[in-house]
Every structure is written in structure tokens, then in C-alpha cells.
Amino acid sequence: MLGETSSLGSVRTEQIKRIARELIRRFPDKFSDNFENNKRAVDTLIKGATTKVRNQIAGYITHAFVNIQTAPSSNENVEEGEVESK
């Protein structure tokens, strides 16, 4: 059981999430849904981070941006609700 790989996603520590959210809050224009670009941006913004930590932060940021883009906007839901109520 120890050597087996799991199909579940990786768990990120709260520290990784906190740093990623802070970077997104402070520098929203430096990030996108592109992992490679996010990796370079994290590398320039956080000096001294290990490669693993940098990649985890960039991955979390990429994941957050993909979720933002695929989430339905609240305007679409309001318009659909108005049509149904008429």
C-alpha cells in the first residue's frame, strides 16, 4: 500500500494557499491560467523559495484562475432567472 500511487489530487498546505492568495491579491495582473507564466512570476516575486514550493504556489494560482474562468458569472444567473419568471 505504501508504494502505490493514488488517483486523488495532491493536498496543499495552508501556508502554500495563504502565500498564493496573498500574491493574487497584491499582484492580480501578473498571473493567469498559464502555469509556466505563473511559475516565472512566482520566481521573481518570492526570492529563496525552493523549486517544489514555487511550483506548488504557481499550481495553486493556476488552479484558482481556471476555476474563476469556468465559474458561471452572477449576471448570467440573474438574466436566466428573469426570463423564467416572466
Secondary structure, DSSP 8 states (H G I E B T S, - for coil): -TT---SS-----HHHHHHHHHHHHH-GGG--S-HHHHHHHHHHHSTT--HHHHHHHHHHHHHHHHHHHHS--HHHHHHHHHHHH-
